[in-house]
Amino acid sequence: MTEIIEMGTVSSRGQICIPNDIRDEMGLKEGNKVLFVLQDESLLIKKVTMQTFAEITRPLKEAAKRAGFKESEVDGIVHSSRKR
């Protein structure tokens, strides 16, 4: 992939416009999902496809299975975690 360096601005609502050259290079279209990963002072934005979504969630599903969680319990766990 070509190296493209662009600068964006964060709006008052916390929104960032991804520059056209980067959107074009990544094939990002309206409605596509992206994943944000914060590591120290760096923010990685990754395009999420069905394949990458499966890769991302696989370790989570395996950990949930080992812990004995049922899929029906996930919503409650997420909501209680967000309250904390």
C-alpha positions in Angstrom: 0.0 0.0 0.0 1.2 3.5 -0.8 2.3 5.7 2.1 0.0 8.7 2.3 0.4 11.3 5.0 -2.5 13.7 5.5 -3.7 15.9 8.3 -7.2 16.2 9.6 -9.1 18.2 12.2 -11.3 17.1 15.0 -14.7 18.9 15.1 -16.5 20.1 18.2 -18.5 16.9 18.1 -15.4 14.7 18.0 -15.7 13.9 14.4 -12.7 13.5 12.0 -13.0 13.6 8.2 -10.8 11.0 6.6 -8.9 12.7 3.7 -10.0 11.8 0.2 -6.7 10.3 -0.8 -6.8 7.9 2.2 -10.4 7.0 1.7 -9.8 6.2 -2.0 -6.6 4.1 -1.2 -8.5 2.1 1.4 -11.7 1.8 -0.6 -13.7 3.4 2.3 -17.3 4.2 1.4 -20.2 5.7 3.4 -21.4 3.2 6.0 -18.1 1.2 6.2 -16.9 0.3 9.7 -13.5 1.2 11.1 -11.8 0.0 14.2 -9.9 2.5 16.4 -6.9 1.1 18.4 -5.1 3.4 20.8 -1.5 2.4 21.8 0.4 4.9 23.9 0.4 8.1 21.8 -0.6 6.4 18.5 -4.1 5.9 17.1 -4.5 3.2 14.5 -7.6 3.2 12.3 -8.3 -0.1 10.6 -11.0 -0.8 7.9 -13.3 -3.6 9.2 -14.4 -6.2 6.7 -16.3 -9.4 7.5 -12.9 -11.2 7.5 -11.2 -8.8 9.9 -14.3 -8.7 12.1 -14.0 -12.5 12.4 -10.3 -12.2 13.2 -11.0 -9.5 15.8 -13.8 -11.3 17.6 -12.3 -14.9 17.5 -10.2 -14.4 20.6 -13.1 -12.8 22.4 -15.4 -15.6 21.5 -12.8 -18.2 22.7 -12.3 -16.4 26.0 -16.1 -16.1 26.5 -16.4 -19.9 25.9 -13.6 -20.7 28.3 -15.3 -18.4 30.9 -18.6 -20.2 30.4 -20.5 -17.1 29.1 -23.5 -17.7 27.0 -24.3 -15.5 24.0 -27.6 -14.4 25.7 -25.6 -12.9 28.6 -23.4 -10.7 26.4 -25.7 -7.6 26.3 -26.0 -7.5 30.1 -22.3 -7.9 30.6 -21.6 -5.1 28.1 -24.1 -2.7 29.7 -22.8 -3.3 33.2 -19.2 -2.8 32.1 -20.2 0.5 30.4 -21.8 1.8 33.6 -18.5 1.3 35.4 
